[in-house]
Amino acid sequence: MYGASPANRKIIQDAQRTTFMTYHFVSKVFSPLLDPGNLLLSLLLIGFALLWTRWSRAGKGLIGTGVAGFALVALLPIGSWILTPLENRFPLPAYQPEKVDGIIVLGGATNSALSHMRKQTNLNGNSERLTTFVTLARQNPKSRLVFTGGSSALRGYHIAEADVAEQLLTETGTDTSQIHFERESRNTWENAHKLLESIKPADNEVWLLVTSARHMPRAMGVFHKAGWPVQAWPTDFRTSGDFGFSFRFKLKSGLVSLSEGMREWTALVIYRMLDRTDSLFPGP
């Protein structure tokens, strides 16, 4: 694209922007429909509605399928089996590099809308992204520090995650004047490309990338595709790393882990189709 004429470059940029906006809208609208819990519940509701029609036999089949699906998710660690390959792809390094020029943390640890409405910082299950970032920053006081995260909301409050993170870090005594806050990106692909434009890292610089372990393969694939060879520093693991087999009855945790795993695998496929990564399952 950089070798194209200004007119052709604008056409390419407009096409890319249209493609992104379409993807962003479709992903936000349809992702809830692909959530495993929502899918199973839909089977139960549709099946129940069909019981009162001439398709009652099909309704019973859908209800049976939904009940069986919930039972399997509750009794077997299916979610953990799906998450484990993602989290094992980039293990936590035993040692830090001798020289760390910069540390990047991706957004996703806060609930921006709720933080705005309640006037208090609200964290989610990915809060270790921020705590790890602070720890690494204190261990590497000469490193450049970067937080990247805007707002991906289609409607309602459009509060940048960077604003919430800056408030939290300030409240916990961190000198935020030394941190570059990127407030425009709405997904992992924009995280990498907007930072690359603003940070302009040198070829020989060593940068650590902090994000959730399950998200690390996609994030590393995007950054490397963009031409930025960051080093992975995964956090907030959900699994032990082993493919264990056990019976239990944990429907809530089973649905959460299955949903998180399916979301990442689906995103990996879509990102590969959009040529945002070099491989379907990026690795070290």
C-alpha positions as CSV (number, residue, x, y, z in Angstrom):
1,M,0.0,0.0,0.0
2,Y,2.9,2.4,0.8
3,G,4.2,2.2,-2.7
4,A,0.9,3.1,-4.3
5,S,-0.1,6.6,-5.6
6,P,-2.0,8.9,-3.2
7,A,-5.2,8.3,-5.0
8,N,-4.9,4.5,-5.0
9,R,-3.7,4.6,-1.4
10,K,-6.9,6.5,-0.4
11,I,-9.0,3.9,-2.3
12,I,-7.3,1.1,-0.5
13,Q,-7.6,2.8,2.9
14,D,-11.4,3.5,2.3
15,A,-11.9,-0.2,1.3
16,Q,-10.1,-1.3,4.4
17,R,-12.1,1.1,6.6
18,T,-15.4,-0.2,5.1
19,T,-14.3,-3.8,5.6
20,F,-13.4,-3.1,9.2
21,M,-16.6,-1.3,10.0
22,T,-18.6,-4.1,8.5
23,Y,-16.7,-6.7,10.5
24,H,-16.9,-4.7,13.6
25,F,-20.7,-4.3,13.3
26,V,-21.3,-8.0,12.4
27,S,-19.0,-9.2,15.2
28,K,-20.8,-7.1,17.8
29,V,-24.3,-8.0,16.6
30,F,-23.9,-11.7,16.0
31,S,-21.3,-12.7,18.6
32,P,-24.0,-13.1,21.3
33,L,-25.9,-15.4,19.0
34,L,-22.8,-17.7,18.8
35,D,-22.3,-17.9,22.5
36,P,-22.6,-21.6,23.6
37,G,-24.9,-20.8,26.5
38,N,-27.2,-18.6,24.3
39,L,-27.2,-21.3,21.6
40,L,-28.3,-24.0,24.0
41,L,-30.9,-21.8,25.6
42,S,-32.3,-21.0,22.2
43,L,-32.7,-24.7,21.5
44,L,-34.7,-25.1,24.7
45,L,-36.9,-22.1,23.9
46,I,-37.5,-23.0,20.3
47,G,-38.2,-26.6,21.3
48,F,-40.6,-25.6,23.9
49,A,-42.5,-23.3,21.5
50,L,-42.7,-26.2,19.0
51,L,-44.3,-28.5,21.5
52,W,-47.6,-26.7,20.9
53,T,-47.5,-27.1,17.1
54,R,-47.6,-30.0,14.6
55,W,-43.7,-30.0,14.9
56,S,-43.9,-31.2,18.5
57,R,-41.6,-34.1,17.8
58,A,-38.9,-31.8,16.5
59,G,-39.5,-29.6,19.6
60,K,-38.8,-32.6,21.9
61,G,-35.6,-33.3,19.9
62,L,-34.4,-29.7,20.3
63,I,-35.2,-29.7,24.1
64,G,-33.3,-33.0,24.5
65,T,-30.3,-31.6,22.6
66,G,-30.3,-28.5,24.7
67,V,-30.5,-30.4,28.0
68,A,-27.8,-32.8,26.9
69,G,-25.6,-29.9,25.9
70,F,-26.0,-28.1,29.3
71,A,-25.3,-31.4,31.0
72,L,-22.1,-32.1,29.1
73,V,-20.8,-28.6,29.7
74,A,-21.6,-28.9,33.4
75,L,-20.1,-32.4,33.9
76,L,-17.1,-32.3,31.6
77,P,-14.2,-29.7,31.4
78,I,-15.0,-29.1,27.8
79,G,-14.2,-25.4,28.1
80,S,-10.8,-26.2,29.7
81,W,-10.0,-28.6,26.9
82,I,-10.6,-25.8,24.4
83,L,-8.7,-23.1,26.3
84,T,-5.7,-25.2,27.1
85,P,-4.1,-25.2,23.6
86,L,-4.5,-21.4,23.5
87,E,-2.9,-20.8,26.9
88,N,-0.1,-23.3,26.3
89,R,0.9,-21.7,22.9
90,F,3.0,-19.0,24.5
91,P,4.2,-20.1,28.0
92,L,5.2,-17.5,30.5
93,P,9.0,-16.9,30.1
94,A,11.2,-18.1,33.0
95,Y,13.2,-14.9,32.8
96,Q,12.9,-11.4,31.4
97,P,15.1,-10.2,28.6
98,E,18.3,-8.5,29.8
99,K,17.0,-5.3,28.1
100,V,13.4,-4.3,27.9
101,D,12.8,-1.2,25.8
102,G,9.1,-1.1,26.1
103,I,6.0,-2.8,27.7
104,I,2.6,-2.9,26.0
105,V,-0.6,-3.9,27.8
106,L,-3.8,-4.5,25.8
107,G,-7.1,-3.2,27.1
108,G,-9.8,-5.6,28.2
109,A,-9.4,-5.5,31.9
110,T,-12.1,-3.0,32.7
111,N,-15.8,-2.4,32.2
112,S,-15.7,1.1,30.9
113,A,-19.5,1.7,30.7
114,L,-20.1,0.5,34.3
115,S,-17.1,2.5,35.5
116,H,-18.6,5.6,34.0
117,M,-22.1,5.0,35.3
118,R,-21.0,4.1,38.9
119,K,-18.2,6.7,39.0
120,Q,-15.8,4.0,40.2
121,T,-13.3,1.8,38.4
122,N,-14.8,-1.6,37.6
123,L,-12.5,-4.5,36.7
124,N,-13.4,-7.8,35.1
125,G,-11.8,-11.2,35.0
126,N,-8.8,-10.0,33.1
127,S,-7.5,-7.6,35.8
128,E,-4.2,-9.4,35.9
129,R,-3.3,-7.6,32.7
130,L,-3.0,-4.4,34.6
131,T,-1.4,-5.8,37.7
132,T,1.2,-7.6,35.6
133,F,1.8,-4.4,33.6
134,V,2.5,-2.4,36.8
135,T,4.8,-5.1,38.2
136,L,6.8,-5.2,34.9
137,A,6.9,-1.4,34.8
138,R,8.4,-1.2,38.3
139,Q,11.0,-3.9,37.4
140,N,12.0,-2.0,34.3
141,P,11.9,1.7,35.2
142,K,13.7,2.8,32.0
143,S,11.2,1.1,29.7
144,R,8.7,2.9,27.6
145,L,5.2,2.1,28.8
146,V,2.1,1.8,26.6
147,F,-1.6,1.1,27.3
148,T,-3.8,0.6,24.3
149,G,-7.6,0.4,24.3
150,G,-10.5,2.5,23.1
151,S,-14.2,1.8,23.0
152,S,-15.8,-1.0,20.9
153,A,-19.4,-0.1,21.9
154,L,-21.8,0.3,19.0
155,R,-24.2,2.4,21.2
156,G,-24.5,3.8,24.6
157,Y,-21.5,5.1,26.5
158,H,-18.3,5.4,24.3
159,I,-15.8,5.5,27.1
160,A,-12.2,4.6,26.2
161,E,-10.7,1.9,28.2
162,A,-7.5,3.9,28.4
163,D,-9.3,6.6,30.4
164,V,-10.5,4.1,32.9
165,A,-7.1,2.5,33.1
166,E,-5.4,5.8,33.6
167,Q,-7.8,6.7,36.4
168,L,-7.1,3.3,38.1
169,L,-3.4,3.5,37.8
170,T,-3.4,7.1,39.1
171,E,-5.4,6.0,42.1
172,T,-3.0,3.2,42.9
173,G,0.0,5.5,42.9
174,T,1.4,4.9,39.4
175,D,3.0,7.8,37.6
176,T,0.8,7.8,34.6
177,S,2.8,10.7,33.0
178,Q,5.3,8.1,31.9
179,I,2.7,6.0,30.1
180,H,1.5,6.5,26.6
181,F,-2.3,5.9,26.5
182,E,-3.7,5.0,23.0
183,R,-7.4,5.7,23.1
184,E,-8.7,5.0,19.5
185,S,-8.3,1.3,18.9
186,R,-11.4,-1.0,19.0
187,N,-9.8,-4.4,18.6
188,T,-6.5,-6.3,18.6
189,W,-5.8,-5.5,14.9
190,E,-6.2,-1.7,15.6
191,N,-4.1,-2.0,18.8
192,A,-1.1,-3.2,16.8
193,H,-1.4,-0.8,13.8
194,K,-2.3,2.4,15.7
195,L,0.6,1.8,18.1
196,L,3.0,1.0,15.3
197,E,2.1,4.4,13.7
198,S,2.5,6.4,17.0
199,I,5.4,4.5,18.8
200,K,7.6,3.8,15.7
201,P,9.8,1.2,17.5
202,A,13.3,0.7,16.3
203,D,14.2,-2.7,14.7
204,N,16.5,-3.7,17.6
205,E,14.2,-2.8,20.4
206,V,12.8,-5.4,22.7
207,W,9.1,-5.0,23.6
208,L,7.0,-7.1,25.9
209,L,3.3,-7.7,25.1
210,V,1.0,-8.2,28.1
211,T,-2.4,-9.8,27.5
212,S,-4.5,-12.8,28.6
213,A,-2.9,-16.1,27.8
214,R,-5.9,-17.3,25.8
215,H,-5.7,-14.2,23.7
216,M,-2.0,-14.2,23.2
217,P,-1.8,-16.4,20.0
218,R,-4.1,-13.9,18.2
219,A,-2.4,-10.9,19.6
220,M,1.1,-12.1,18.7
221,G,-0.1,-13.1,15.2
222,V,-1.4,-9.6,14.6
223,F,1.6,-7.8,15.9
224,H,4.0,-10.0,14.0
225,K,1.9,-9.6,10.8
226,A,2.2,-5.8,11.3
227,G,6.0,-6.1,11.4
228,W,6.5,-5.7,15.2
229,P,8.3,-8.7,16.7
230,V,7.0,-8.2,20.3
231,Q,7.7,-10.9,23.0
232,A,4.8,-12.5,24.7
233,W,4.1,-12.1,28.4
234,P,0.8,-13.9,29.1
235,T,-1.3,-13.4,32.1
236,D,-4.6,-14.3,33.8
237,F,-4.5,-18.0,32.9
238,R,-7.8,-20.0,33.2
239,T,-6.4,-23.5,33.0
240,S,-3.6,-25.5,34.7
241,G,-2.2,-26.4,31.3
242,D,-3.0,-30.1,31.5
243,F,-5.8,-31.9,29.5
244,G,-7.3,-33.5,32.6
245,F,-10.5,-35.6,32.6
246,S,-12.9,-35.3,35.5
247,F,-16.6,-35.3,36.3
248,R,-17.9,-32.4,38.2
249,F,-21.0,-30.2,38.2
250,K,-20.0,-26.6,37.4
251,L,-22.4,-25.2,34.8
252,K,-21.5,-21.6,35.3
253,S,-17.7,-21.9,35.1
254,G,-18.1,-24.5,32.3
255,L,-20.2,-22.1,30.2
256,V,-17.8,-19.2,30.8
257,S,-14.6,-21.1,29.8
258,L,-16.4,-22.6,26.8
259,S,-17.6,-19.2,25.7
260,E,-14.1,-17.7,26.1
261,G,-12.5,-20.5,24.2
262,M,-15.0,-20.5,21.3
263,R,-14.7,-16.8,21.0
264,E,-10.9,-17.0,20.6
265,W,-10.9,-19.9,18.2
266,T,-13.6,-18.2,16.1
267,A,-11.6,-14.9,16.1
268,L,-8.5,-16.8,15.0
269,V,-10.3,-18.2,12.0
270,I,-11.8,-14.8,11.1
271,Y,-8.5,-12.9,11.5
272,R,-6.8,-15.5,9.2
273,M,-9.5,-15.1,6.6
274,L,-9.0,-11.3,6.7
275,D,-5.3,-11.7,6.4
276,R,-4.6,-10.1,9.8
277,T,-2.4,-13.0,10.9
278,D,0.2,-15.1,9.0
279,S,-1.2,-18.4,10.2
280,L,-4.4,-19.9,11.6
281,F,-2.8,-20.7,15.0
282,P,0.2,-18.3,15.5
283,G,3.0,-19.7,17.6
284,P,6.4,-18.7,19.0
